[in-house]
């Protein structure tokens, strides 16, 4: 009699365990060919440098990316066509006499280059967890921008560098790695780590992101995360201050809400704090060995979803 009770109890427990496992949300992308998904990123950044001039730099960047799913191959890799849309970029640094804004319409060259960028298409392949397998075409787009005939080549180079730092291949990969490549290698899993490369001011920095599955509801998956940035090496360069070396460190927090059906991001608030410590190696007016720290605070507000197809009135 006792053995029968134990068998029944074990059967109930196994059924409950199977039910709990079935309820675990799928931590991967489940995108459909023919559908288009978007990410809108509102980035506000402030940089303070403790140099002699105590420069303050404000940077604002609004980006909409549209990802059209072309196909899914036999390895479940997702092939996409990507477009930039509704770009807005603004930078203000009074002491450096920099005041750039694509919204003002005052800089015709900047406006034309942004328009060209928005009309272009590039391509990527990613895994179901979001890892970027390949990126093609974005380098070619910026090469085309650089080859456009202009009267003022110096002005062109300044604008091109600004756009490349905001929307170029390294900038795209950084944004992608922060807000698309977030799922674990295997699941079910409640906490996991992804190591990515993040480009900060064109410097390649190793970033370790640790994620936690916080909860899931009928329509969203909530994932929170903490990232730690550390430069893989010291950076040596020549600047207006002279020959310098610098190190990069910092942290970033994430609060993701992911769509339960598709796995695509619905909303994320992310805050980043980065410190760059610059050491003077050789300068005409600063002592060697002088360390100059600068601090950058960035807030990312990201929203996403599926692009609704227009209703065909004739079919209604």
VEXZAZA-151790 format. One line per 3 residues: number of its first residue (from 1); for each residue x, y, z of N, C-alpha, C. Coordinates in steps of 0.1 Angstrom, whole numbers, always signed. Each point is the difference from the previous one (the first is absolute). Layout:
REM residues N
NUM = X Y Z X Y Z X Y Z ~ ...
This chain:
REM residues 316
1 = +8 -12 +0 -8 +12 +0 +9 +12 +0 ~ +10 +0 +9 +9 +11 +0 +8 +3 -13 ~ +4 -12 -6 +7 +2 -13 -9 +5 -11
4 = -12 -3 +0 -10 +6 -9 -1 +15 +1 ~ -1 +4 +13 -1 +14 +3 +13 +8 -5 ~ +12 -6 +2 +12 +6 -4 +0 +2 -15
7 = -4 -11 -7 +0 +1 -15 -9 +11 -5 ~ -12 +1 +6 -10 +10 -4 +6 +14 +3 ~ +6 +1 +12 +6 +13 +4 +12 +4 -10
10 = +8 -9 -4 +11 +2 -10 -6 +5 -13 ~ -11 -7 -4 -6 +3 -13 -5 +15 +0 ~ -6 +4 +11 -5 +13 +2 +11 +10 -1
13 = +11 -3 +7 +11 +10 +0 +7 +1 -13 ~ +1 -11 -8 +5 +0 -13 -8 +8 -10 ~ -13 -1 +2 -10 +7 -8 +1 +15 +2
16 = +2 +4 +13 +1 +14 +4 +13 +5 -5 ~ +11 -8 +1 +13 +5 -5 +0 +2 -15 ~ -7 -9 -7 -1 +1 -15 -9 +13 -3
19 = -10 +2 +8 -8 +12 -3 +7 +13 +3 ~ +9 +0 +11 +8 +12 +3 +10 +3 -12 ~ +6 -12 -5 +10 +2 -10 -7 +5 -13
22 = -12 -4 -3 -7 +4 -12 -4 +15 +1 ~ -1 +5 +13 -4 +14 +1 +12 +9 -1 ~ +12 -5 +0 +12 +9 -1 -1 +7 -14
25 = +2 +13 +0 -1 +7 -13 +12 -3 -9 ~ -2 -1 -13 +10 -3 -9 +9 +12 -2 ~ +13 -1 +4 +9 +11 +0 +7 +0 -14
28 = -7 +4 -10 +6 +0 -14 -10 +8 -9 ~ +5 +3 -12 -9 +8 -9 -8 -10 -9 ~ -12 +3 -2 -9 -8 -8 -7 +10 -10
31 = +9 +4 -9 -5 +10 -10 -5 -7 -13 ~ -8 +7 -7 -6 -6 -12 +5 +6 -13 ~ +3 -8 -10 +4 +5 -13 -11 +9 -6
34 = +3 +11 -6 -9 +9 -5 -5 +11 +9 ~ +4 -2 +13 -4 +10 +10 +12 +10 +2 ~ -4 +12 +4 +11 +11 +3 -2 +4 +15
37 = +11 +1 +7 +0 +4 +14 +9 +12 +1 ~ -3 +9 +10 +7 +12 +1 +6 +2 +15 ~ +10 +8 +0 +6 +5 +13 +1 +15 -1
40 = -5 +7 +10 +2 +15 +1 +8 +3 +12 ~ +11 +6 -2 +9 +3 +11 +2 +15 +2 ~ -4 +5 +12 +2 +14 +4 +12 +0 +9
43 = +11 +6 -4 +12 +0 +8 +4 +15 +4 ~ +2 +2 +13 +4 +13 +5 +13 -3 +8 ~ +10 +8 -4 +13 -2 +5 +7 +13 +4
46 = +6 +0 +12 +7 +12 +5 +14 -4 +4 ~ +10 +7 -4 +14 -3 +3 +6 +12 +8 ~ +7 -2 +11 +7 +10 +7 +15 -4 +1
49 = +9 +9 -4 +14 -3 +1 +6 +9 +10 ~ +9 -5 +8 +7 +8 +11 +13 +5 -5 ~ +0 +4 -13 +12 +7 -6 +0 +14 +4
52 = +10 +7 -5 +1 +15 +3 -12 +7 -4 ~ -6 -3 -12 -11 +7 -5 -13 -5 +6 ~ +0 -11 +7 -12 -6 +6 -12 -1 -10
55 = +3 -6 -11 -9 -1 -12 -13 -8 +4 ~ -11 +5 -4 -13 -7 +1 -5 -3 -14 ~ -3 -12 -3 -5 -4 -13 -14 -7 +2
58 = -10 +5 -8 -13 -6 +0 -2 -6 -13 ~ -5 -13 +0 -3 -7 -12 -14 -6 +0 ~ -7 +1 -10 -14 -5 -1 -1 -8 -14
61 = -6 -12 +1 -1 -8 -12 -13 -8 +0 ~ -8 +2 -10 -12 -7 -2 +1 -9 -12 ~ -2 -13 +2 +2 -10 -10 -12 -9 -1
64 = -5 -2 -12 -9 -11 -3 +6 -10 -10 ~ +0 -12 +4 +5 -11 -8 -11 -9 -3 ~ -1 -4 -13 -11 -10 -5 +7 -12 -5
67 = -4 -12 +6 +6 -13 -4 -10 -8 -7 ~ +2 -2 -13 -10 -8 -8 +6 -15 -1 ~ -8 -9 +4 +4 -14 +0 -1 -6 -14
70 = +11 -3 -7 +0 -5 -13 -2 -15 -1 ~ +7 -7 +9 -2 -14 +1 +6 -6 +13 ~ -3 -12 +2 +7 -8 +11 +5 -13 -6
73 = +13 -2 +2 +7 -11 -7 -1 -13 +8 ~ +6 -11 -5 -2 -13 +6 +7 +0 +14 ~ +9 +9 +3 +6 +0 +13 -7 +10 +10
76 = -12 +4 -4 -9 +9 +7 +6 +14 +1 ~ +10 +3 -8 +6 +14 +0 -10 +9 -8 ~ -1 +12 +6 -10 +10 -6 +7 +10 -9
79 = -4 +1 -12 +6 +9 -10 -9 +12 -1 ~ +6 +12 +1 -8 +12 +1 +6 +11 -9 ~ -9 +9 -6 +4 +12 -6 -3 +11 +10
82 = +9 +10 +2 -1 +10 +10 +1 +14 -6 ~ -8 +9 +5 -1 +14 -4 +0 +9 +12 ~ +8 +11 -2 -1 +11 +10 -12 +9 -4
85 = -8 +5 +9 -11 +8 -2 +0 +11 +11 ~ -5 +12 -4 -3 +11 +9 +11 +3 +9 ~ +12 +3 -6 +12 +2 +8 +1 +15 +4
88 = +4 +2 +12 +2 +14 +5 +13 -1 +9 ~ +9 +10 -3 +12 +0 +8 +4 +14 +3 ~ +4 +2 +13 +3 +14 +4 +12 -1 +10
91 = +10 +9 -2 +11 +1 +9 +3 +14 +3 ~ +2 +3 +13 +4 +14 +4 +12 -1 +10 ~ +10 +7 -4 +12 +2 +8 +5 +14 -1
94 = -5 +9 +8 +3 +15 -2 +14 +3 +0 ~ +9 -5 +9 +14 +4 +0 +7 -5 -12 ~ -5 -11 -7 +7 -5 -12 -7 +6 -12
97 = -10 +9 +2 -7 +7 -11 -6 -11 -9 ~ -7 -10 +6 -7 -10 -7 -15 +1 +3 ~ -8 +2 -11 -14 +0 +1 -6 -6 -12
100 = -2 -13 +1 -5 -8 -12 -14 -5 +3 ~ -9 +2 -9 -14 -5 +1 -6 -3 -14 ~ -4 -12 -1 -6 -4 -13 -15 +5 -1
103 = -5 +4 +12 -14 +5 +0 -2 +15 -4 ~ +11 +7 +1 -1 +15 -3 -2 +3 -14 ~ +5 -9 -9 -1 +3 -14 +10 +10 -5
106 = +9 +5 +9 +10 +10 -4 +12 -5 -7 ~ +3 -13 +2 +11 -6 -6 -5 -9 -11 ~ +0 +5 -12 -5 -8 -12 +8 -13 -2
109 = +13 +1 +1 +8 -12 -2 -4 -12 +10 ~ -2 +4 +12 -4 -10 +10 -14 -5 -3 ~ -9 +8 -4 -13 -4 -3 +0 -10 -12
112 = +8 +3 -10 +1 -8 -12 +6 -14 +4 ~ +10 +0 +8 +7 -13 +4 -10 -8 +8 ~ -7 +6 +9 -10 -8 +8 -11 -6 -9
115 = -4 +8 -10 -10 -5 -9 +5 -12 -8 ~ +12 +1 -4 +6 -11 -8 +1 -13 +9 ~ +4 +2 +13 +1 -11 +9 -14 -6 +2
118 = -10 +8 +1 -14 -6 +3 -5 -7 -12 ~ +5 +3 -12 -5 -7 -12 +8 -13 -4 ~ +9 -3 +9 +9 -11 -3 -5 -13 +8
121 = +5 -11 -6 -4 -13 +7 +13 -8 +2 ~ +1 -7 +11 +11 -9 +3 -5 -13 +6 ~ +8 -10 +2 -5 -13 +3 +8 -6 +12
124 = -7 -9 +7 +6 -7 +11 -6 -14 +1 ~ +8 -9 +7 -5 -13 +3 +2 -2 +15 ~ -10 -5 +7 +1 -2 +15 -5 -13 +4
127 = +4 -5 +12 -5 -12 +5 -13 +2 +7 ~ -8 -10 +4 -12 +2 +7 +2 +6 +14 ~ +12 +0 +6 +3 +6 +13 +3 +15 -2
130 = +3 +4 -13 +3 +14 -3 +14 +3 -3 ~ +9 -10 +0 +14 +2 -3 +2 +3 -14 ~ +8 +11 -3 +2 +4 -14 +10 -9 -7
133 = -4 -6 -11 +8 -9 -7 +8 +7 -11 ~ -7 +9 -7 +7 +8 -11 -8 +13 -2 ~ +8 +10 -4 -6 +13 -3 +6 +5 -14
136 = -8 +3 -10 +5 +3 -13 -7 +12 -5 ~ +7 +9 -7 -5 +11 -7 +1 +14 +7 ~ +1 +0 +13 +1 +13 +7 +13 +7 -3
139 = +11 -8 -1 +13 +6 -4 -1 +7 -14 ~ -7 -7 -9 -1 +5 -14 -8 +13 +0 ~ -10 +1 +9 -9 +12 +0 +9 +12 +5
142 = +8 -2 +10 +9 +12 +4 +11 +3 -10 ~ +4 -10 -7 +10 +2 -11 -6 +9 -11 ~ -13 -3 -3 -7 +8 -10 -2 +14 +5
145 = -3 +2 +13 -2 +14 +6 +14 +7 -1 ~ +11 -7 +2 +13 +7 +0 +4 +4 -15 ~ -5 -8 -10 +4 +3 -13 -9 +10 -7
148 = -11 +5 +6 -9 +10 -6 +8 +13 -2 ~ -1 +6 -12 +7 +12 -4 -6 +12 +8 ~ +9 +7 +7 -4 +12 +8 +10 +11 -2
151 = -4 +12 +3 +9 +12 -1 +9 +1 +11 ~ -4 -4 +12 +8 +2 +12 +3 -14 +6 ~ +12 -5 -4 +3 -14 +5 +3 -1 +15
154 = +5 +11 +6 +3 +0 +14 -13 -1 +8 ~ -10 +8 -4 -13 -1 +6 -6 -14 -1 ~ +2 -5 -12 -5 -14 -3 +6 -10 +10
157 = +13 +1 +2 +6 -10 +9 -5 +2 +14 ~ -2 +12 +5 -5 +2 +13 -14 -6 +2 ~ -9 +2 -10 -14 -5 +0 +1 -15 -1
160 = +8 -5 -9 +1 -15 -2 +5 -7 +12 ~ +9 +6 +7 +5 -6 +13 -10 +0 +10 ~ -8 +11 +1 -11 +0 +10 -11 -10 -3
163 = -3 -2 -13 -11 -10 -3 +6 -14 +2 ~ +12 -2 -4 +6 -13 +2 +0 -5 +15 ~ +4 +10 +8 +0 -3 +15 -14 -3 +5
166 = -10 +6 -6 -14 -2 +5 -7 -12 -7 ~ +3 -2 -13 -7 -10 -8 +8 -10 -8 ~ +13 +1 +1 +9 -8 -8 +0 -15 +5
169 = +8 -8 -7 +0 -15 +4 +3 -2 +15 ~ +10 +6 +5 +3 -2 +15 -11 +5 +9 ~ -6 +12 -4 -11 +5 +8 -13 -9 -1
172 = -2 -5 -12 -12 -9 -1 +2 -13 +8 ~ +12 -6 -1 +3 -12 +7 -1 +2 +15 ~ +4 +12 +5 -1 +3 +14 -15 +0 +5
175 = -8 +8 -8 -14 +1 +3 -7 -14 -1 ~ +4 -7 -10 -6 -14 -2 +4 -9 +12 ~ +13 +0 +4 +4 -9 +11 -6 +4 +13
178 = -4 +13 +2 -6 +4 +12 -15 -4 +1 ~ -7 +1 -11 -15 -1 +0 -6 -11 -8 ~ +9 -8 -7 -6 -11 -8 +6 -13 +5
181 = +13 -1 +2 +7 -12 +5 -1 -1 +15 ~ -11 -5 +5 -2 -1 +14 -4 -13 +5 ~ -2 -10 -9 -5 -13 +5 +11 -10 +3
184 = -2 -10 +8 +10 -10 +3 +3 -10 -10 ~ +11 -7 +1 +3 -11 -10 -10 -11 +1 ~ -4 -4 +13 -9 -10 +2 -11 +5 +9
187 = -12 -7 +0 -11 +3 +9 -8 -12 +3 ~ -7 -1 +11 -3 +11 +9 +12 +4 +8 ~ +0 +12 +4 +11 +6 +8 -5 +13 +6
190 = +4 +2 +13 -5 +12 +7 +11 +10 +1 ~ +12 -3 -2 +11 +10 +0 +11 -5 -9 ~ +6 +10 -7 +10 -4 -10 +9 +12 -3
193 = +11 -3 -7 +9 +11 -4 +4 +0 -14 ~ +0 +12 -7 +5 +1 -13 +11 +10 -1 ~ +11 -4 -6 +12 +9 -2 -1 +7 -14
196 = +0 +13 +0 -1 +7 -13 +12 +10 -1 ~ +1 +5 -12 +9 +11 -3 -8 +13 -2 ~ +3 +10 +8 -7 +13 -1 +10 +11 -4
199 = -4 +8 -10 +8 +11 -4 -4 +13 +6 ~ +9 +5 +9 -3 +13 +7 +10 +10 -6 ~ -5 +11 -6 +8 +10 -7 +11 -7 -9
202 = -5 -9 -8 +8 -8 -9 +10 -10 +6 ~ +0 -1 +13 +9 -9 +7 -7 -13 +3 ~ +6 -11 -4 -6 -13 +2 +2 -5 +15
205 = -11 -2 +7 +0 -3 +14 -7 -13 +3 ~ +6 -9 +8 -6 -12 +4 -11 +3 +10 ~ -12 -6 -2 -11 +2 +8 -6 -13 +4
208 = -2 -2 +13 -6 -13 +5 -14 +4 +5 ~ -10 -6 -6 -14 +2 +4 -5 -12 +7 ~ -5 +2 +12 -7 -10 +8 -15 +3 +0
211 = -8 -10 -4 -14 +2 -1 -8 -9 +10 ~ -11 +4 +5 -9 -7 +9 -14 +0 -5 ~ -6 -12 -2 -14 -2 -3 -8 +4 +12
214 = -6 +11 +0 -7 +5 +12 -14 -6 +2 ~ -8 +1 -11 -13 -6 +0 -6 +0 -14 ~ -11 -7 -2 -7 -1 -13 -15 +1 +3
217 = -7 +7 -9 -14 +1 +1 -7 -6 -13 ~ -12 +3 -2 -7 -5 -12 +5 +6 -13 ~ +7 +11 +1 +4 +7 -12 +15 +5 +0
220 = +6 +0 +11 +14 +5 +0 +9 -9 +9 ~ +13 +1 -4 +11 -6 +8 +8 +12 +6 ~ +2 +0 +13 +8 +10 +6 +14 -5 +3
223 = +10 +7 -5 +14 -4 +2 +8 +12 +5 ~ +7 -1 +10 +8 +11 +5 +15 -4 -1 ~ +8 +10 -1 +14 -3 -3 +10 +11 +5
226 = +12 -5 +2 +11 +9 +4 +12 -3 -9 ~ +6 +11 -6 +12 -2 -8 +12 +7 +6 ~ +11 -6 -2 +13 +6 +5 +9 +2 -12
229 = +5 +12 -1 +9 +3 -11 +15 +1 +5 ~ +9 -6 -8 +14 +1 +3 +7 +0 -13 ~ +9 +9 -2 +8 +1 -12 +9 -13 -1
232 = +1 -5 -12 +8 -12 -2 +15 +4 +0 ~ +3 +13 -1 +14 +4 -1 -1 +16 +3 ~ +12 +5 +2 +1 +15 +0 +1 +5 -14
235 = -6 +12 -2 -1 +6 -13 +10 +11 -1 ~ +9 -1 -11 +10 +11 -2 -4 +8 -12 ~ +0 +13 +1 -4 +8 -11 +6 +14 +1
238 = -1 +8 -11 +5 +14 +0 -13 +9 -1 ~ -1 +9 +10 -12 +9 +0 +5 +14 +1 ~ -10 +9 +2 +4 +14 +1 +8 +3 +12
241 = +0 -9 +10 +8 +1 +12 +14 -5 -2 ~ +2 -8 -10 +13 -6 -2 -1 -15 -1 ~ +11 -7 +3 +0 -15 +0 -6 -4 +13
244 = -10 -9 -1 -7 -4 +13 -3 -15 -1 ~ -2 -6 +12 -6 -13 +1 -12 +1 +9 ~ -10 -9 -2 -12 +0 +7 -6 -14 +3
247 = -7 +0 +11 -7 -13 +4 -15 +3 +1 ~ -8 -10 -2 -14 +1 +1 -6 -10 +9 ~ -10 +5 +9 -7 -9 +9 -14 +6 +2
250 = -9 -9 +5 -13 +5 +2 -10 -11 +3 ~ -13 +4 +0 -10 -10 +3 -13 +4 -7 ~ -9 -9 -2 -13 +3 -7 -11 -9 +7
253 = -12 +5 +2 -11 -7 +5 -11 -1 -11 ~ -7 -11 +0 -11 -3 -10 -13 -4 +7 ~ -11 +4 -6 -13 -5 +5 -8 -2 -13
256 = +0 -13 -4 -6 -4 -13 -15 -5 +3 ~ -8 +3 -10 -13 -6 -1 -1 -6 -14 ~ +0 -13 -1 +0 -7 -13 -14 -6 -3
259 = -3 +1 -13 -13 -6 -4 +0 -15 +1 ~ -10 -6 +7 +0 -14 +3 -2 -8 -13 ~ -7 +5 -10 -3 -7 -12 +12 -1 -9
262 = +6 +12 -3 +11 +0 -9 +14 +0 +6 ~ +1 +4 +12 +13 +2 +7 +6 +13 -3 ~ -6 +9 -8 +5 +13 -4 -2 +10 +11
265 = +9 +10 +1 +0 +10 +11 -13 +9 -2 ~ -6 +2 +12 -11 +9 +0 +4 +13 +6 ~ +8 +0 +11 +5 +12 +7 +12 -3 +8
268 = +9 +9 +1 +12 -1 +9 +4 +14 +4 ~ +3 +1 +13 +7 +12 +5 +14 -5 +4 ~ +10 +7 -4 +14 -4 +3 +8 +12 +3
271 = +8 -1 +10 +8 +11 +5 +15 -4 +0 ~ +8 +8 -6 +15 -3 -1 +8 +11 +6 ~ +10 -4 +7 +10 +10 +5 +14 -5 -3
274 = +8 +8 -7 +13 -4 -5 +10 +11 +5 ~ +12 -5 +4 +11 +9 +4 +12 -3 -10 ~ +5 +10 -6 +12 -1 -7 +11 +8 +7
277 = +11 -7 +4 +11 +7 +6 +11 +2 -10 ~ +4 +12 -3 +10 +3 -10 +13 +4 +7 ~ +11 -6 -4 +13 +4 +5 +8 +6 -10
280 = +6 +12 +3 +8 +7 -9 +14 -6 -1 ~ +4 -4 -12 +13 -6 -2 +10 +11 -5 ~ -4 +8 -9 +8 +11 -6 -8 +11 -4
283 = +2 +12 +4 -8 +12 -3 +9 +12 +0 ~ -5 +10 -8 +8 +13 +0 -4 +9 +11 ~ -12 -3 +7 -4 +9 +10 -6 -7 +13
286 = +0 -13 +0 -4 -7 +12 +11 -9 +5 ~ +1 -2 +13 +11 -8 +5 -3 -15 -3 ~ +11 -7 -3 -1 -15 -2 -4 -7 +13
289 = -9 -10 -2 -5 -7 +12 -12 +5 +6 ~ -5 +12 -5 -12 +6 +5 -12 -9 -4 ~ -9 -3 +9 -12 -8 -2 -12 +8 -1
292 = -8 -1 -11 -12 +8 -2 -12 -9 -1 ~ -9 -1 +10 -11 -8 -1 -12 +7 -7 ~ -8 -7 -8 -13 +5 -5 -11 -10 +2
295 = -12 +5 +3 -11 -9 +3 -11 +2 -10 ~ -6 -10 -4 -11 +0 -10 -12 -7 +5 ~ -11 +6 +1 -13 -6 +5 -9 -1 -12
298 = -5 -12 -3 -9 -2 -11 -13 -7 +4 ~ -11 +5 -4 -13 -6 +2 -6 -5 -13 ~ -3 -13 -1 -6 -5 -12 -15 -3 +3
301 = -9 +5 -8 -14 -4 +1 -3 -7 -14 ~ -3 -13 +1 -2 -7 -12 -14 -7 +0 ~ -6 +1 -12 -13 -6 -1 +0 -8 -14
304 = -8 -10 +0 +0 -8 -12 -13 -7 -2 ~ -2 -7 -12 -12 -7 -3 +0 -5 -14 ~ -11 -4 -5 -2 -5 -13 -6 +12 -9
307 = +5 +2 -12 -5 +10 -8 -13 -5 -6 ~ -11 +7 +2 -13 -4 -5 +0 +3 -15 ~ -5 -10 -7 -1 +1 -15 -13 +8 -3
310 = +1 +9 -10 -12 +8 -4 -11 -9 -5 ~ -12 +4 +4 -12 -8 -4 -3 +3 -15 ~ -1 -11 -7 -4 +0 -14 -15 +3 -1
313 = -4 +12 -4 -14 +4 +0 -8 -8 -10 ~ +7 -4 -12 -7 -7 -10 -4 -14 +5 ~ +7 -6 +9 -2 -13 +5 -11 -1 +11
316 = -3 +12 +6 -9 +1 +11 -14 -2 -5
